[in-house]
Amino acid sequence: MSQEKPSILIVDDEPKMRRLLELQLGDEGLLAHATPDAETALQALNKEKFDLVVTDFKLPGMNGLEFLRAVRRANADLPVVVMTAYGTVESAVDAMKAGASDYVLKPFSLAELVLVIRKELDARKLREENRSLREALGQRYEYKNIVARSDRMQAVLALVERVAPTNATILVGGESGVGKDLIARAIHEHSNRAKGPFVKINSTAIPENLLESELFGYEKGAFTGATTSKPGKFELADEGTLFLDEIGDVPPAIQVKLLRVLQEREFERLGGTKTLKVDVRLIAATNRDLRAALEDGSFREDLYYRLNVVAIDIPPLRDHKEDIPALVQFFLEKFAREYGRSIQGITPQAMKALTEFHWPGNVRELENVIERGVTLSTGTSLDVADIQLDIPSARSAGTSFTLPPNMTLEQWEEEAIREALRQANGNKSQAARTLGLSRNALRYRLSQMGVPDSPEKES
């Protein structure tokens, strides 16, 4: 940003609110300029350079949504924070769809608004720095336990380098096994919260009826067996980072509470009445396309836009195979040291087999293959015989898949789902893991098939 003090444009038709915001932002070291309507604000934007806009949703003449779209057409990079009444959350979601950076619900505290403004200014600075990302790749980024020689992975680490010092909420995407947890930890360790706790929770590893108490804690007597009070992961992560893996599988009721924590930084324990305040940076991760989850209704739009402040997408291993030799050497040394083996390297034939493989399980699968090879090898180098790849040979040989006679793709998919449920004895979570789906995605597919959502069976 061009000025030492960031310049904020305020748009509100209430004179007292305009004056209050001007004074408060001035006290915070920001330059504030206030206008009473959208038309005047657009004129100001044409004459002066601003770093951020704060606008009311309800305005005389051109309304807040129309104003937002006009700002986006003129300057797509200018962050806009929308102020809207608590009862019109739908309007805030519409604004986020139209390109708003964030929103605050009235009545709000001035401290909350300042926090949102500073977060968006940090995010804007981050986006501006990322424009020169390709040039910056001349600098190689090195992070503990992360092997990244390829340009694709160096781009990921460059983004980590820029986002880590901010307090922006991060959404890490990528297939299972690409290393989302390592990226999350790297962000924490290079942030100003590094001395605070790094707390990890995987929503799919915890039964739905226990996830709320794991996240938010519970009070004594909240449910049968709650003989003492227990803090949740948000309390444990106070002044640190909470890494919530598989955010796409969080049930709708808990999504509401997550949204509140992100908006207001407060919550109540299960069975409690005391409101607890926390200072937690949330890094969420998913192997699902959350935009598709928005379409099928399994994920809240307002939560998605709160989470997706900065997105980091980690490519699958098949898209950066040039990292495989370095990854193999890293895992080889790691497991040779752990198991006390004298294995020094890997034969060219074995390396060729590894680099030509499709790696559906990504880096985690490669790590498992090398660990198994180190464990079973009798020589000083891993050879082809030590490399066991765990998917059907038809895939690795490149043969094509054909449907059974007289069966459509949809029928084949339905039969695969029914068979997975039979093998899992009706347990949806287990069947979903077998199929490589999230539990919510499986339930949505079952509803399309007309299968009733019966109570979960125990595995």
KEKOL-985734 format. One record per residue (C-alpha): residue in three letters; residue number from 1; x, y, z. Coordinates in steps of 0.25 Angstrom, whole numbers. Layout:
KEKOL-985734
aa  i  px  py  pz
ALA  NUM  X  Y  Z .
...
end
This chain:
KEKOL-985734
aa  i  px  py  pz
MET  1  0  0  0 .
SER  2  5  13  -4 .
GLN  3  3  21  9 .
GLU  4  9  19  22 .
LYS  5  -4  20  29 .
PRO  6  -15  12  22 .
SER  7  -27  20  17 .
ILE  8  -41  15  19 .
LEU  9  -53  20  12 .
ILE  10  -66  19  21 .
VAL  11  -80  19  15 .
ASP  12  -92  21  24 .
ASP  13  -104  30  24 .
GLU  14  -104  32  39 .
PRO  15  -96  44  43 .
LYS  16  -93  40  57 .
MET  17  -88  26  52 .
ARG  18  -79  33  42 .
ARG  19  -73  42  52 .
LEU  20  -71  31  62 .
LEU  21  -64  22  52 .
GLU  22  -55  34  47 .
LEU  23  -51  36  62 .
GLN  24  -48  22  65 .
LEU  25  -41  18  53 .
GLY  26  -32  31  55 .
ASP  27  -29  27  69 .
GLU  28  -24  13  63 .
GLY  29  -14  20  53 .
LEU  30  -23  19  41 .
LEU  31  -27  31  32 .
ALA  32  -42  31  31 .
HIS  33  -51  38  21 .
ALA  34  -66  37  22 .
THR  35  -77  39  12 .
PRO  36  -93  39  14 .
ASP  37  -96  30  1 .
ALA  38  -91  21  -10 .
GLU  39  -91  32  -20 .
THR  40  -82  41  -12 .
ALA  41  -73  29  -9 .
LEU  42  -71  26  -23 .
GLN  43  -67  40  -26 .
ALA  44  -57  39  -15 .
LEU  45  -51  26  -20 .
ASN  46  -49  33  -34 .
LYS  47  -42  44  -28 .
GLU  48  -33  38  -17 .
LYS  49  -26  24  -14 .
PHE  50  -32  16  -2 .
ASP  51  -27  3  4 .
LEU  52  -41  -2  9 .
VAL  53  -56  2  9 .
VAL  54  -65  0  20 .
THR  55  -80  1  16 .
ASP  56  -94  0  22 .
PHE  57  -102  -10  14 .
LYS  58  -115  -1  15 .
LEU  59  -112  12  8 .
PRO  60  -121  23  2 .
GLY  61  -121  23  -13 .
MET  62  -111  12  -18 .
ASN  63  -111  1  -8 .
GLY  64  -99  -6  -2 .
LEU  65  -100  -18  -11 .
GLU  66  -100  -9  -24 .
PHE  67  -89  0  -18 .
LEU  68  -81  -13  -15 .
ARG  69  -82  -17  -30 .
ALA  70  -79  -4  -35 .
VAL  71  -66  -4  -26 .
ARG  72  -62  -18  -31 .
ARG  73  -64  -13  -46 .
ALA  74  -55  -1  -43 .
ASN  75  -44  -8  -34 .
ALA  76  -45  -23  -32 .
ASP  77  -34  -23  -22 .
LEU  78  -40  -13  -13 .
PRO  79  -45  -20  0 .
VAL  80  -59  -16  4 .
VAL  81  -65  -19  18 .
VAL  82  -80  -19  19 .
MET  83  -88  -15  32 .
THR  84  -101  -21  33 .
ALA  85  -112  -24  43 .
TYR  86  -112  -37  51 .
GLY  87  -125  -41  45 .
THR  88  -120  -40  31 .
VAL  89  -109  -50  30 .
GLU  90  -114  -54  16 .
SER  91  -111  -40  12 .
ALA  92  -97  -42  17 .
VAL  93  -95  -55  9 .
ASP  94  -100  -48  -4 .
ALA  95  -90  -38  -1 .
MET  96  -79  -48  0 .
LYS  97  -83  -55  -13 .
ALA  98  -82  -41  -20 .
GLY  99  -68  -40  -15 .
ALA  100  -68  -34  -1 .
SER  101  -56  -37  7 .
ASP  102  -63  -39  21 .
TYR  103  -75  -34  28 .
VAL  104  -79  -30  43 .
LEU  105  -93  -31  49 .
LYS  106  -99  -20  56 .
PRO  107  -99  -17  67 .
PHE  108  -84  -19  67 .
SER  109  -72  -13  76 .
LEU  110  -63  -4  70 .
ALA  111  -51  -13  74 .
GLU  112  -58  -24  66 .
LEU  113  -58  -15  54 .
VAL  114  -44  -11  55 .
LEU  115  -40  -25  56 .
VAL  116  -47  -29  43 .
ILE  117  -41  -16  36 .
ARG  118  -27  -20  41 .
LYS  119  -29  -34  36 .
GLU  120  -33  -30  22 .
LEU  121  -22  -20  21 .
ASP  122  -12  -31  24 .
ALA  123  -19  -40  14 .
ARG  124  -18  -29  3 .
LYS  125  -3  -27  6 .
LEU  126  -2  -42  4 .
ARG  127  -9  -42  -9 .
GLU  128  -1  -31  -14 .
GLU  129  12  -38  -10 .
ASN  130  7  -51  -17 .
ARG  131  7  -43  -31 .
SER  132  22  -44  -31 .
LEU  133  21  -59  -27 .
ARG  134  28  -64  -40 .
GLU  135  39  -55  -38 .
ALA  136  41  -58  -24 .
LEU  137  42  -73  -27 .
GLY  138  57  -70  -30 .
GLN  139  58  -71  -15 .
ARG  140  57  -85  -10 .
TYR  141  48  -88  2 .
GLU  142  52  -98  12 .
TYR  143  43  -103  23 .
LYS  144  45  -114  34 .
ASN  145  40  -128  29 .
ILE  146  35  -122  16 .
VAL  147  42  -127  3 .
ALA  148  39  -117  -8 .
ARG  149  48  -116  -20 .
SER  150  38  -114  -31 .
ASP  151  32  -100  -35 .
ARG  152  18  -105  -31 .
MET  153  22  -108  -17 .
GLN  154  31  -95  -16 .
ALA  155  19  -87  -20 .
VAL  156  12  -93  -8 .
LEU  157  23  -90  2 .
ALA  158  24  -76  -4 .
LEU  159  10  -74  0 .
VAL  160  12  -80  14 .
GLU  161  24  -70  16 .
ARG  162  14  -58  13 .
VAL  163  2  -63  20 .
ALA  164  9  -68  33 .
PRO  165  12  -54  39 .
THR  166  -3  -50  38 .
ASN  167  -15  -54  46 .
ALA  168  -23  -58  34 .
THR  169  -32  -71  34 .
ILE  170  -26  -81  25 .
LEU  171  -33  -92  17 .
VAL  172  -23  -103  12 .
GLY  173  -28  -111  1 .
GLY  174  -23  -124  -6 .
GLU  175  -25  -139  -7 .
SER  176  -23  -148  5 .
GLY  177  -8  -151  7 .
VAL  178  -2  -138  1 .
GLY  179  3  -132  14 .
LYS  180  -8  -122  19 .
ASP  181  -4  -124  33 .
LEU  182  10  -121  30 .
ILE  183  7  -108  23 .
ALA  184  -2  -104  35 .
ARG  185  9  -106  45 .
ALA  186  19  -99  36 .
ILE  187  9  -87  36 .
HIS  188  8  -87  52 .
GLU  189  23  -89  54 .
HIS  190  26  -77  45 .
SER  191  15  -68  51 .
ASN  192  15  -59  63 .
ARG  193  7  -70  70 .
ALA  194  19  -80  69 .
LYS  195  21  -79  85 .
GLY  196  6  -83  87 .
PRO  197  0  -97  85 .
PHE  198  -3  -104  72 .
VAL  199  -15  -112  74 .
LYS  200  -20  -122  63 .
ILE  201  -33  -129  62 .
ASN  202  -39  -138  51 .
SER  203  -54  -137  50 .
THR  204  -55  -150  43 .
ALA  205  -48  -158  54 .
ILE  206  -58  -153  64 .
PRO  207  -72  -158  65 .
GLU  208  -82  -147  62 .
ASN  209  -89  -147  75 .
LEU  210  -75  -145  82 .
LEU  211  -69  -135  72 .
GLU  212  -76  -123  79 .
SER  213  -71  -126  93 .
GLU  214  -57  -128  87 .
LEU  215  -57  -115  80 .
PHE  216  -64  -106  91 .
GLY  217  -62  -115  104 .
TYR  218  -73  -118  114 .
GLU  219  -78  -115  128 .
LYS  220  -79  -126  139 .
GLY  221  -93  -132  137 .
ALA  222  -95  -128  123 .
PHE  223  -97  -142  119 .
THR  224  -97  -156  125 .
GLY  225  -82  -159  128 .
ALA  226  -78  -145  129 .
THR  227  -73  -146  144 .
THR  228  -64  -134  142 .
SER  229  -63  -121  134 .
LYS  230  -53  -122  122 .
PRO  231  -48  -111  113 .
GLY  232  -49  -113  98 .
LYS  233  -39  -111  87 .
PHE  234  -42  -96  85 .
GLU  235  -39  -93  99 .
LEU  236  -26  -102  98 .
ALA  237  -22  -94  86 .
ASP  238  -24  -80  92 .
GLU  239  -13  -71  87 .
GLY  240  -9  -81  77 .
THR  241  -14  -89  65 .
LEU  242  -25  -99  64 .
PHE  243  -24  -108  51 .
LEU  244  -37  -114  48 .
ASP  245  -35  -125  38 .
GLU  246  -47  -130  29 .
ILE  247  -55  -117  31 .
GLY  248  -64  -122  20 .
ASP  249  -69  -133  29 .
VAL  250  -73  -124  41 .
PRO  251  -89  -126  43 .
PRO  252  -98  -114  41 .
ALA  253  -101  -111  56 .
ILE  254  -86  -110  59 .
GLN  255  -84  -101  47 .
VAL  256  -93  -91  53 .
LYS  257  -84  -91  66 .
LEU  258  -71  -90  57 .
LEU  259  -77  -78  50 .
ARG  260  -80  -71  63 .
VAL  261  -65  -74  68 .
LEU  262  -60  -68  55 .
GLN  263  -69  -56  56 .
GLU  264  -69  -53  71 .
ARG  265  -57  -61  77 .
GLU  266  -67  -66  87 .
PHE  267  -75  -79  91 .
GLU  268  -81  -87  102 .
ARG  269  -76  -101  107 .
LEU  270  -86  -112  105 .
GLY  271  -96  -111  116 .
GLY  272  -90  -98  121 .
THR  273  -96  -83  121 .
LYS  274  -83  -76  123 .
THR  275  -78  -69  110 .
LEU  276  -63  -72  108 .
LYS  277  -54  -63  100 .
VAL  278  -43  -68  92 .
ASP  279  -31  -63  83 .
VAL  280  -29  -74  73 .
ARG  281  -25  -74  59 .
LEU  282  -32  -85  51 .
ILE  283  -26  -93  40 .
ALA  284  -36  -102  33 .
ALA  285  -33  -113  23 .
THR  286  -42  -121  13 .
ASN  287  -40  -132  3 .
ARG  288  -54  -128  -3 .
ASP  289  -58  -118  -12 .
LEU  290  -66  -109  -3 .
ARG  291  -73  -101  -14 .
ALA  292  -79  -114  -18 .
ALA  293  -83  -116  -3 .
LEU  294  -90  -102  -4 .
GLU  295  -98  -107  -16 .
ASP  296  -103  -119  -9 .
GLY  297  -106  -112  4 .
SER  298  -97  -119  13 .
PHE  299  -88  -107  16 .
ARG  300  -92  -93  20 .
GLU  301  -89  -82  11 .
ASP  302  -86  -72  22 .
LEU  303  -76  -81  28 .
TYR  304  -69  -84  15 .
TYR  305  -67  -69  12 .
ARG  306  -62  -67  27 .
LEU  307  -52  -79  25 .
ASN  308  -47  -76  11 .
VAL  309  -40  -63  14 .
VAL  310  -27  -69  8 .
ALA  311  -27  -82  1 .
ILE  312  -15  -91  0 .
ASP  313  -17  -102  -10 .
ILE  314  -6  -114  -9 .
PRO  315  -4  -121  -23 .
PRO  316  -5  -136  -23 .
LEU  317  8  -144  -24 .
ARG  318  5  -148  -38 .
ASP  319  6  -133  -42 .
HIS  320  20  -131  -36 .
LYS  321  27  -144  -39 .
GLU  322  40  -137  -39 .
ASP  323  40  -136  -24 .
ILE  324  39  -152  -23 .
PRO  325  54  -154  -23 .
ALA  326  57  -144  -12 .
LEU  327  45  -150  -4 .
VAL  328  50  -164  -6 .
GLN  329  63  -160  0 .
PHE  330  57  -153  11 .
PHE  331  48  -165  15 .
LEU  332  60  -174  13 .
GLU  333  69  -167  22 .
LYS  334  58  -166  32 .
PHE  335  54  -180  33 .
ALA  336  68  -186  32 .
ARG  337  71  -178  44 .
GLU  338  59  -182  52 .
TYR  339  60  -197  49 .
GLY  340  75  -197  50 .
ARG  341  77  -202  35 .
SER  342  89  -199  27 .
ILE  343  82  -196  14 .
GLN  344  89  -185  6 .
GLY  345  81  -183  -6 .
ILE  346  72  -188  -17 .
THR  347  74  -194  -30 .
PRO  348  71  -187  -43 .
GLN  349  61  -198  -47 .
ALA  350  53  -196  -34 .
MET  351  54  -181  -35 .
LYS  352  48  -182  -49 .
ALA  353  36  -190  -43 .
LEU  354  33  -180  -33 .
THR  355  34  -168  -42 .
GLU  356  25  -175  -52 .
PHE  357  14  -179  -42 .
HIS  358  1  -171  -41 .
TRP  359  1  -169  -26 .
PRO  360  -14  -168  -23 .
GLY  361  -10  -168  -8 .
ASN  362  0  -156  -10 .
VAL  363  12  -154  -1 .
ARG  364  6  -162  10 .
GLU  365  6  -174  1 .
LEU  366  20  -172  -4 .
GLU  367  25  -171  11 .
ASN  368  18  -184  14 .
VAL  369  24  -191  2 .
ILE  370  38  -187  6 .
GLU  371  36  -191  20 .
ARG  372  32  -205  16 .
GLY  373  43  -206  7 .
VAL  374  53  -202  17 .
THR  375  47  -212  27 .
LEU  376  47  -224  17 .
SER  377  60  -221  9 .
THR  378  72  -230  11 .
GLY  379  82  -222  3 .
THR  380  89  -208  4 .
SER  381  80  -202  -6 .
LEU  382  65  -203  -9 .
ASP  383  62  -210  -22 .
VAL  384  50  -213  -30 .
ALA  385  47  -225  -22 .
ASP  386  46  -217  -9 .
ILE  387  36  -207  -15 .
GLN  388  21  -212  -13 .
LEU  389  11  -203  -20 .
ASP  390  -3  -206  -14 .
ILE  391  -13  -203  -25 .
PRO  392  -18  -213  -36 .
SER  393  -7  -215  -47 .
ALA  394  -18  -211  -57 .
ARG  395  -16  -196  -53 .
SER  396  -1  -196  -52 .
ALA  397  -1  -203  -66 .
GLY  398  -10  -192  -72 .
THR  399  -21  -202  -76 .
SER  400  -35  -195  -78 .
PHE  401  -47  -198  -69 .
THR  402  -60  -204  -75 .
LEU  403  -73  -205  -69 .
PRO  404  -80  -219  -67 .
PRO  405  -89  -222  -79 .
ASN  406  -103  -216  -79 .
MET  407  -99  -207  -67 .
THR  408  -99  -191  -67 .
LEU  409  -89  -183  -59 .
GLU  410  -99  -179  -50 .
GLN  411  -104  -193  -47 .
TRP  412  -89  -197  -45 .
GLU  413  -87  -186  -35 .
GLU  414  -100  -190  -27 .
GLU  415  -96  -204  -27 .
ALA  416  -82  -201  -22 .
ILE  417  -88  -192  -11 .
ARG  418  -98  -203  -7 .
GLU  419  -87  -213  -6 .
ALA  420  -78  -204  2 .
LEU  421  -90  -203  12 .
ARG  422  -92  -218  12 .
GLN  423  -77  -220  15 .
ALA  424  -77  -210  26 .
ASN  425  -90  -216  32 .
GLY  426  -98  -203  30 .
ASN  427  -87  -194  36 .
LYS  428  -87  -181  28 .
SER  429  -74  -176  33 .
GLN  430  -67  -189  30 .
ALA  431  -73  -190  16 .
ALA  432  -70  -175  13 .
ARG  433  -55  -178  16 .
THR  434  -55  -191  7 .
LEU  435  -61  -182  -5 .
GLY  436  -52  -171  -3 .
LEU  437  -63  -161  1 .
SER  438  -67  -152  12 .
ARG  439  -78  -157  21 .
ASN  440  -87  -145  17 .
ALA  441  -84  -148  2 .
LEU  442  -88  -163  4 .
ARG  443  -101  -158  11 .
TYR  444  -104  -149  0 .
ARG  445  -102  -160  -11 .
LEU  446  -111  -169  -3 .
SER  447  -122  -159  -2 .
GLN  448  -121  -158  -18 .
MET  449  -122  -173  -18 .
GLY  450  -135  -172  -9 .
VAL  451  -128  -180  2 .
PRO  452  -134  -175  16 .
ASP  453  -124  -169  26 .
SER  454  -125  -180  36 .
PRO  455  -118  -179  49 .
GLU  456  -103  -182  49 .
LYS  457  -99  -197  52 .
GLU  458  -87  -199  60 .
SER  459  -75  -205  53 .
end
